[in-house]
Amino acid sequence: MELTGKLALITGSTAGIGRETAALMAASGATVVVTGRHQERGEQTVKEITANGGAARFVAADLSDLDSLRHLAEEVGAVDILVNNAAIFPGAPTVDQDLESFEATLSANIRAPFFLTAALAPAMLARGTGAIVNVSTMAARIGMPGLAVYSASKAALESLTRTWAAEFSPAGIRVNAVAPGPTRTDTVLSVMGEQGADQIGATTLLGRVAAPREIAEVITFLASDRAAYITGAVIAADAGRTAA
């Protein structure tokens, strides 16, 4: 199994893309740290992974709280793989955007991955190996009404991906991002509904919404040695939507 011996931390891994990524990496041999705010969902995720023969544990963390973030980094220790997946997905026209959700989005989608990466990268640099995968969105590249703050936060994450690649890759740490298209997760459905998600899926070249597992496959590939010559890249996993 290609990830045997690797320790992987996937943020926001109690549901959706993060949960599928945790399960897939565990099935590929990694020891997985599941993290999120919901204890019950985290424990259930770990239970399902271990029932399938994988190795996993849950560490509760609220990444919008820097003390909680630092505790997570200390609890996990030296990781081989970091997936910055946790994010919030607010939707509002610019003229209706409130300050509270604006600041919460930047805190979850930019500040959290920045400081978590800053906390965990030194151990990777010391060992001269590691992989960081950031989860972005196709909305970072195309204009979508009502997603101004979310798309801006993810565009910033893509910029960090390139900067971190320039900073870390000479020492052996690869940094990449995946930009999914519409994906059938609970978060997306809660904001857009089934019909709204399907309408956006219909605008892609493949004409459909992605399953979370399809995005998890791309993340796992970038974390593996199969992607040994890829760094600083943003991989579109959007059924061709940004190519159209």
N, C-alpha and C positions, 0 to 999 in steps of 0.2 A: 504493500500500500504506500502510495507516494508521499504521504504526510506522516508516516510513522516516525516517532521520536520528536515531533514538533509540538510546541505548546501554542495554542491559538486563542486569542481573546477576540470575541465578536460582540461589539456593543449593540444594544437593542435586539438581543437574540432570543427574546421570549415570545416573539411573534413574527409573522411575515417573512421577508427576505432574510433577516438575521437568523431566525429560527431554522429555516431551510439550510442556510450556510453552515450553522453549527452542526446540524445533523449530517450534512454531506462531508464536512471536514472530519468529523468523528468517524464516519464510515470509511474515510480515506486514511485512517490511522492516527490522526492528531488527537492529543488530549485537549479538550475544549473547555474554555471558561465561558459560561453563559452569564450574561449580566443584563440587568434592567431594573426597573422600579417595582415590578410586581412579583412578589415572593412566590405566590402560588403558581403562576404561569412559568416562572423560572424553574421551580422544582419539578413541574410536570414535564418541561422540556428535557431536563436532565434525566428524569425517569424513563422517558421514551428513548433517549439516546443510549442509555446503559442497557435497557431491555433488548436493544438491537446489537449489543456487544461492543458499544463504544465507550470511551472514557470521557466523563464530563463532570463538572461541578458548577454550582451557582454561587455568584457573589452579587448580592443586592447593591445597587448604586443608583444615585440620582446624579447624572453627569452635569446637570445645571448648577449643582452645588459643588464648588471647588474642593471643599473638605471631603465630600463623599468621593469625588474623582480621585483625589490623592490617596484616600484609603484603598480604593480599588487598585490603583497602580501598585501600592505597597503589598496588598494582599496577593496579587497575581505574580509579581516579581518579573523575572526576565522571560519575555515571550519571544517566540520565533515569528509569529504572525499576529498582526493587529489589523482588524477590520473595523474601520470607523463607519458604522452603519446607522447608529441611533440618530434620529432626527424627528422634528415635529413638522407638520404639514398643514399650516394654516392657509386658508383661502379667503381673500377679501380684495375688492377693488382698492386701488391706491387711495382714493379719496375717502374711503371708509376704514382704512387701516388704523387700529388703535395702538397706542404706545406699548401697552402691556404685552400683547402678542408679538409685536415687532421685536421687542427686547428679548422675549422668551425664545423666539426663533433664532436670533443671532447667538444667544447663549447656548442653545442645544446644538445648532448646526455648524457653528464656527468656533466659538470659545471652547466648547467641550473637546472636539477632536484636536484642536490646537494644543491644549494643555495636557491632554492624555498622551498624545504623540510625544510632546516634549518630555514627559515623565518616563516614557518607556523606551524612547530611542537611544538614550545613552548606553543601556545594556546591549542593544543590538550593535551599536557602534563599537563597543568594546570587544564583542565577539567577531565582528566583521561579517555578519550575515543577518538576514532578516527580510521580511516582506510586509509592507503596509499597503492596504487596499482601502481606498475611500469610496463611499457610495454616493454618487451624485444623482443627476436626473437629466433627461432630455430637455427639461424646461430651463436648464442653465444655458442652452444654446438657441432656443427658439422662444419667441414671445408668446405667452399664454395668459390671457386676461384673468385677473384675480389671483395670480401667483407671483406678484412682484417681489415680496419679501422672501418667499421660499426659493424662488429661482435665483435671486441675487445671492442668497446665502450659499447655494450650491455652486454658483459660478465662483464664489470666493474659495470654496473647498477645492475646486479644480485648479485654481491658481496656487493654492497651497500644495497641491499634488506636484506641480511642476517645480515649485521652489524647494520642497523637501527632497525631490529627486536630485536636484542640483546640489543640495547640501549633503545628503546622506549616501547617494549611490557611489561616489568615489571610494567610500569605505565598505561597500558591499551590500548596502541595504537598498532594495528595490521599492519604489513607491509608484503606485498606479491608481487609477480610478475607474469605476464602472458607472456609466450613465444609463440607467434603465429607462425604458419607455413605460407606458401604463401597465401596471402590474396588479393582479388581483389579490391585494392584501386587505386586511380589515381596516387599516388606516385610510387607504385610498377609497374603499367602498363607503366608509363613514362620511367622507367629505364629498365624494362625487356621486355615490349611489351606483348600483349595477348599470343602470342605463347610461349615466354620464361616463363611466369607465369604458363601457362598450362603444360609445360614440367616439371617444378619443382613440380607442383601439382600432376603430374602423378607418382612421386617418393614416395608419401606418401602412407600409408596403405589403405586409403580411395580413393586414386587415383584422387583427385581433389583439386582445390583451394578453400579456405574459403571465405564466404561472410563476410563483416565487422561486420554484426549483430551477427554472431556466436562468434566472439572474444569479442564483447561488452557484450554478455551474461555472459561470464566467468569473465570479469572485474567487472560487476555489482554484481555477486554472491560473489566475494571476498570482495567487499565493504559492503555487507549486513551482517546482524546478522546470516544468515544461515551459514556463514563461521566463526562463533565466536571462534572456536577452531583451526583456521588455522593462523599461522604466521611464517614468515621466509621461506616460500615456494615459489618455482618457478613452476607454473603450465603450463605444455606443452599443448598448444591448437594447435597441428600441425598435426592432422590426423594420429598420430603414427609415424611420420617421424623419430623422435629421438629414438623411440623404435625399429625400424627395424634393 
